[in-house]
Amino acid sequence: MKNIAGIILAAGEGTRMKSSLPKVLHPLCGKPMIRYIVDNLKALGIKKIAAVVGHKADQVKERLEGVRCVKQNRLLGTGDAVLQTAKIILQDAKIDTVLILYGDTPLLTKETIKKLIDKHKTTGASCALLTAQLKNPTGYGRIKRNSGGKIVKIIEEADASIYDKVIEEINVGVYCFDKNSLFEALKKIVPDNEKEEYYLTDTIGIMAKSNLSVESVVTDNMEEFLGVNTRVELAKAESVMRQRVLDKIMRSGVTVIDPDNTYIEEDVEIGRDTVIYPYTFIESNVKIGSGCSLGPFARLRTGTTVRDNVGIGNFVEIVRSEIGAGTKIRHQCYIGDTVMGKDVNIGAGTIVANYDGRKKHETVIEDNAFIGTGSILIAPVKIGKSAVTGAGSVVTKNNNVPAGKTVVGVPAKILKR
């Protein structure tokens, strides 16, 4: 895939989202929707990726590490947007193929993208595009074919006649072009349409008139071409992506007792034979070992690592912490910015107070420590190996508990036996 460049169109204002956040940055299972497109391209080995940005371009650029961003200063249509990338695409002699996608179609899979690329390569077409058959194609551009079945043009909804609107084959909006053919066609498009914009889709008709081959790949998965333009569509996409994440996790050997009431974001790693009970919420960038038990009503936040055979029970929240193997945190606890060793027991109602009003501090709890019910540990503090805090103890900051010692009281002091 070294000879392929990817172009992601992400310059639109997304006015129907009614949001101060650029549309393509709205999170989907914990990740900005445009990142799904970028990650799919990278997974396919496409390294040269350009994103055409416009509305709040700086915000979008910040979230697209490793992607060359090109600004479209005036929103003159998708054809004009692609032309903005001409300098960086045309000057690279190694690139002969251009893949174009939209940043608001996060459900498109890398398998479908690969099918399109393969069709383009095997047929030698100037363009291969993704299409679908819909009984109700309202809102989509229509694929017009001649009597021989060849694609001759794409007709946008706004410009479609009553005869065009009965066509059920629609343009999904994913294209694989021969580089030179693409940019030659882009020079010829004119804004003679309802919106007075330069349509990328007009390149198809230009190529067909020049007797250049245009091929297609048909997808029957309606989920893949769901574009996210409103909060309602965002919720639909969230539901689809959440199910994909859960399916992937369960196929890897994890038991999810009630998938309909379990929320797991993208980029979560969970080992085999872990059991997840209902109403558990696991955010992105969480790693969980094998043989664990999580929930019900547990929340694991970003930056948390849980080793093997850990038990995390109901109403437990953990953030930016490492939990050692065999540790048990069963009931109503908050654990923040903590490094916890092996076989630790955390009693019900324990709070690790990691925030002093200005900054967050770390707590260390070493192997085999026993934290009594209702204990409060005020960071920064260290609980030594096999140390014990009595029920209701408040261990104040920097008053470390030595290994093997027991502390009780408010503030906690070493118990002399």
N, C-alpha and C positions, 0 to 999 in steps of 0.2 A: 504493500500500500504506500510505498515511498513516493510514488509518482502521482499521488492524489492529494489535492488540497481541499479542505472543508471550509465552507462559508456558512456562517449562521446569521440569519437575519433577525436582528433584535433592536431595531431602531424605533419601533412604534411607541406611541404614547400610552396605549392601553387604557384609554379613557373610560371604557366600560367597567374596568375594575374599581373605579372610584377610589383611588389610593394614591398616597404620596410616594409609595414604593414603586419603582419600575416593575412592570408586569412580569418580566422574565426572572425577577429576583424573588417573587413570591415563593415561599417554601412549600415543598411537596415531600412529605415524610422526612422532614428535617433538612432538606437540601434544596437550594434554589432550582427552579424548574429547568433553567438553561444548562445547569451542570449535568443533567442527565444526557443531553445531547453531546456536550463536550466529552463526557466520560465514555459514551458509546463510540465516538470517533477515535479516541485514544485507545480503547480496547481493540479496535480494528486495525491499529497500527498506523493511523493517520496522524502525522505529527505536525504538519503545517495547517493550522486552523486560524481562520480570521473571523471575527465577529463584527458585524456592522451595527454600530450603536448610535443612538440619537438622544432620546429623552433621558435626562439625568445620566449622561454617558459616564461621568466619573464614578458614580455608584456601581454601575455595571462593570466597569473596568476593574475595580477593586476586587470583585468576586470571580474574575476570570484569569486566574494565574496560569501562565503558559499559553495564553491565547492572544494573538495580535488583534487589537481593537482599532477599527477605522470608523471615524465619525461621519455620519450623514447629516450635514448641517441643515439642509432643507428636505423635508419629507416629501419627495417627488415620486414615490412609488418604489416597488421592489426591483424593477429594472435599473433604476438610478442607484439604488442601494448596492447592487452587485457591482456596478461600474466603479464605485468608490474603492473597490479592492483591486482594480486593474493593475496598479503599479506593483503591488507586492506579489500578485499572482503571475503576471506576464513576465516579470523580470527573472523568475525562477525557471531556468531551462529544464530542470528535472521534472517539473510538474507538467503533465499532459492531460490530466483529468480533474474536473472540478465537481465536487459534491455540494449541493445547496440544500439547506434545511432551515426550518423556522425555529426560533428559540422558545416558542410557546407550545410546542408539541412534545412534551416530555415523555409520553407513553410509547413513542416509537422505539422499537427494539433494534439492537445491533444485528440480529439475525435478518430482519427485513432489510436493513440498510445494506447488508452484505449481498443479499439476493439481487438488489438493484445494481450494485457495483458489478457483480458477476454477469448480469444480463448485458450491461453496457460493454463489458470486455469481450464476452463471447460473440456478440452480434456485430461489434465494431460500429455501433450506432453513434451518431453525433450527439444524441441525447437518449437516455432511458429515464422514464419517470414513473412514479408510483400512482396507481389509480385504484378505485374501488367502485363497486356497484351498490347503489342505494335506491330503495323504493321511494324515499322522500329526499331528493338531493338538494332541497332548498338551502341556499346559503353558500353552495360550493360552485366553483367553476366547472363547466361541462367539457368532457372530452368529445370532440367531433372527429368522426372517422369517415373515410370515403367508402365507396361501394366495395372496395377490395379489403377493407378492414384496417387500412393504414391511418394513423393519426395525422390530421391535417391542421388542427388548431385547437386552442383552448379558449372557451368563451366564458368570461367572467359573469357572475350572476347579474350584476348591474347592467350589463350590456346584452344579456340574453333575450332573444325573441321568445314568443310563446311556443314556437316550435323547438327552439333550443332547450327550453326549460323542461321538456318531457324526456330529455336524455337522462338516463340513470347512471351512466358512468361518470364519475367525478374525479377531479384533480386533487390528490391528497396534499401536494405541495412539497415533494421531495424529488430532486432531480440529480442525475449524474450526466455531466456534459463533457464533450471534448473541449478542451480549453480554448483553442483557437476558434472553433465554430461558435462557441458561446459569445466571446467578446466581439466577433465580427457581426453577429446577429444583434447584439446589444446596441451597436452603433446605428442600426437601422430602425429601431423602434421609435414610434412617435406617440405623443399623448392624445390621440384622437378617440377618447372614450369618455364615459359618463363622469369619471372622477378627474379627468385631465391629468393622469399620472402615467409614468413610464412603467408598463407592466412587464415583469419578467416572463410571464406566460406568452407574451406576443412573440418571443423568440422561437417558440414551437412552430407557429404558422410561417414565420420567415424561413426557418430551416426546411419545412415541408415544401414550400414554393421553390426552394433552391435544390430540390430533389435530394436533400440530405436525410438520412434514415433517422426516424424517431421510433423508439421501441417503448414498451411498458411492462411493468410487473404489477399484477393485480393482488391486492390484499383483501382477505375476507374478515379481518379482525378489526371491527369498528373502533375498538378501544385505542388502537394505535394512532389513528388520525384525529383523535379528540383534541381540538385546539382549545387552549384555555384563554378565554377573553373576558369572563365574568367570574364573580365569586361562586356562583352556582356551578359553573364548569370546573372551577378549581376544586370544589368539594367532590365532584364526580371523579376527577383525576386522582385525588387523594385516596378515595375509596379503592380504585383500581390498583394504585401503586402499593397501598397497604396490604392488599391481598397478595400481590406478587411477592412482597417481602416475606410475609408469613409463609407462603407456599415454599419459598426457597429455604427458609429456616427449617420447616418441618421435614422437607426432603433430605436435609442434611443430618437428621437423626435427633431432632429436638421435639419434645412433646408440648404442644400448646393446647391446653384443656378446652379453651373456648375462644377460637380465633375471632369471633364477632365482637368480643369484648376485651381484646388484647391489642395494644398499640406498640408497634416496634418500628423505629425509623430505619432509613437506609444506613449502610456502613456500620451495622452492628454485627459482631462476631459472637457466636454461641456454640459451645462444644456439645458433643453427643450426650444423650441421656440426661440432659437438663430438662426439668419440667417447669413450665410457666403457667401459673394459675390466673384466673380471670382478673380483669381490671388492673393488669400490670402495664406500666408505661416505661418503655426503654428508649432513650434518646440516641441520636447518632454518636459515633465514636465511643461506643461502649464495648468492652470485651469481656465475655463471660466464659468460664471454663466448662468442663464436662461434669456431669453428675450433680449439678446444682439444683436448688429448689427456690423459685422466685414467686412471691405473692401469696395470696391475692392482695390487691391494692398496694403494690410496691412501685416505687418510682426510682429508676436509675438514670441519672443525668450525665450529660456529656463529660468525657474525661475519666470515667470510672472503669476500673479493671477488677474483675472478680475471678479469683483462682478456682481450682477444682473443689467440688464437694462442699460448697458454701450453701448455707441455708439463710435466705432472706425472706422474712415473713410479712404480715399485713401491716400496712401504714408505715413502711420504712422508706425513707428518702436518703439517697446516697449521691454525692456529687464530687467530682474530681478526687476520687479516693481509690486506694488499692486495698483490696480485701484478701487476706491470705487464705490458703487452702484449709478447709475444714472449719472455718469460723462460722459462728451462728449469731445472726442478728434477727431475732424473731418478731418483736412487737414494737410498734409505735416509736421509732427512733429517727433521729436526724444525724447523719454522718457527713461532715463536710471537710474537704482538704485533709484527709487522714490517710496515713500509711499504717495498715493493720497487719500484724503477723499471722502465723498459723494457729489454728485451734483456739482462737479467742472466743470468749462468750460475752456477748453484749446484752445486758438485762433490759427488760421492757422500760420504755420511756427515757432511754439515755439520749442526751443531747451533747453533740460536740459543737461548742460555740466558737465557730471559726472566724467570725467577723467582729471587729472592735469598734465599728462605726467609721473607720477610715480605710483599713486594709484587712485582708484575710491572712490568717496564719495557719501553720501546719501543726497537726497533732500526730504523735507516733504512739502506737499501742503494740507492744512486742508480743512474741509468741506466748500462748497459754495464759494470757492475762484474763482476769475475771472482772467485768465491770458490772457492779450491782445495780439493781433496779432503781431507775430515777436519778442516776448519776448525771452530773453536768461537768464536762471537761472544757475548761476555758483555755483556748489556744493562745500562744504556743505552749504546749506541754507534752511531756513524755511519760508514758506508763510502762514501767520496766517489765521484763520477762517474768511471768508467773505472779505478777503483782495483783492485788485485789483492791477494789474500791467498794466500800460498804454502801448499802442502799441509801439513796438520797444524798450522797456525798457531793460536794462542790469542790473540784480540784482547780484551784486558781492558776492563772498563767505563770509559767516558768517555775512552778512548784512541782518539779518532777517527782514521780513516785519510783523509788529504787526497786530493783528486781527483787521479787519474793516478799515484798512488804505489803502490809494492809493499811489503807487509810480510811478514816471515817470522819463524818462531821462537816460543818459549814463554818469556816473553810476546812477542807479535809486535812487531817493531821495523821501522822503515823501512829497506829495503834500499838501500844506497848503491852505485851502479854506478860 
